[in-house]
């Protein structure tokens, strides 16, 4: 099992990104860098230690933290734009960054303002990468044998025991956010754990179909001590007792992953466009044109029609994602002043963005493999299959059917989407 290298210090240039206007330039430079070797890294499938170092050198892990000499202080609109552009170059790193940003706000969602300020200050200073999941153990989340993770009270706090699978951050995260069930009070608690503790073991996933560089896998906790200061808070069993602001946590993650999916679609389109401009069609030409455009692919009317449909699908998804992003950003700014009805409206917009983007990403990446038929070479081809594989694995994490059902129920009956915490 690969070992995690020591954290690299922040680049001297990272303090330059304290001005928000420079984030787009920094992101574009990093995206261009990741795009150069994205295919070879995807095929190698190694833990993303090098990629995390690149993120740190750009100052991106601290983007959503309060302003410090290391950067930070930006908003969720900027964070979503960063996720989308990084995902267009390398969707695995886009997902890793998306989950990091949402989990980095866990102290705000579940803790007190004082504890959140302390944790965020330390996270920014040390360029932490957050991993884990704050899924709350409950009736539906528990398996037949009980919850994945349990906390047993001790005189000095708690002891964490169990094993849980995560979609990203295994073996590369600096801190884990976890939801665990207290064996004494039956409360669902959100805690922060240092994965460097010797009682924590990681088992990275290998040979994934897609999203191979997110650092997915499982983590075991064999009596890991948890200090009371590292318990962010309790999540009520009754969803009606959960604050609307805390209930934004799963919506923030869902929308962040929507931006990853949109980035996959846009990245696939851009690479396929460059390929189609330069490469003659390799499949037999049929129909009235008699193969007249075989050597001029950029003039083939059928190819133009296909790209027109795909670009329109990408634009449609982007148009649905934008209002959801604006609504979530406004809701996060409201904090504890956010109302239940406002949270419900955000949930509906996020569900719509999720449903439309999932379909568009799969449609675009599937069609692109057809348009670039013959380009797939195991040895050195352009590797357009990776876009479809990544989109398929990403969209499999959620069901558009559930999103559409929530939208319909809200529209027809005025029903608020459930507040259950799934992150």
C-alpha positions, 0 to 999 in steps of 0.5 A: 500500500502506498504511503502518504508523503509529507505535506508540501509547503505552500508555493510562494506564489499562493499568497498572490491569489488573495485577490479573487480576480486571479482565481480564474487565471490560477485555475486555468493554468492548473487545468492546462497542466493537468490536461497534458498528462490526464490520459496517462495518469488515468491509465496508471490509476495511482493514488493522487499524491502528485495531483494534490501537490499541484492543487496545493501549489496553486493554493486551491485547497484554501479557496473557501476558507477565511482570508489568510496569507495562503489565500482563501476568502472566496465564495461558492460561485467561484468554487463551483467555477473552479471545480468545473474547469478542473473537472474538464481537464481531469474529472477525478481531481475535480471530484476530489476538489468538490468533496474537499470544498463541501467537507471543509465547510462541515465545521460551519454546517455542524459546529459552533462559530468558534470551533469552525473558525479555529479549524478553518484557520488551521486548515488554511495554514496547513493546506489540509485536504478534507476527505470522508463523508458525513452520512448520518447513521439512521434507520435507512442508512444502517445495514442489517448488522448496524451502523458502519461507525460507532463512538463509545464514550470514554473518560477522555472523549470517545473511541471510534470503531468500524469501517466505511467506504468513501468515494474520494480522499482515502490515503491522501486526506489530511483530515476526515469528516465522519458521521458515527453513532454514539453507543451510549446516547444513540446520537448521530455525531459528526467528528473530525479524525486525523487519518495519520493515527496508527489505529486508522488503516486505509484500503484504496480501491483499485481497477475502478471503471472510472474516476480512478484518481479520486483516491476512493476506497475504505478506511478502518478505525480500530479504537481511534480516540476522538477528543471532545473538541473534535466532535463538531455536533449532533444531528437530530434523528427527526429531520424536522429538528435539523436546521435548514442551513445544516441541511444544505450540506448534502445539497452543496455536495450534489451541486458540486458533483453536478459541476464535475459532470458538466466539466466532464461533458465540456472537456470531452466536447473540447477534446473531440472537437480538436480531434475531429478538426484534424482527423479524417473520418475512419468509418465508411461514408454512406448516403448521398455524399458518397464519402465526399467529406472523408478528407474534410471532416470539418465540412461534413454536414452530418458531423456538424449536426451531431456536434450541434446537438451535443453543444446544445445539450451542454448549453442546456445543462449549463443553463439549468446549473446556473440558477441552482448555483446562484440559489445555493450561494445565496442560501449559504450566505444566509446561514442560520437565517435560512428558512425551510421554504427557501431550503426547499426551493434550493433543493428543487433547483439542485435536483433539476440541475442534477437530472439534466446534467446527468443525462447530458453528460452521458449523452455527450460522452457516449456520442463522442465515442461514436464520432471518434470511432477508431480513435481508441488505441490501448497503446496511445490513442486519444482515450475518449472512452475515459470521459464516458467511464468517468461520467458513468461512475459519477452519475451512478452515485445518484439517481436522476429518477429520485431527483425528478420525483422530488421535482414533480412532487414539489410542483404538483403537491407543494411537498418539500424535498426531504431534509435527510442528511446524505453527504 
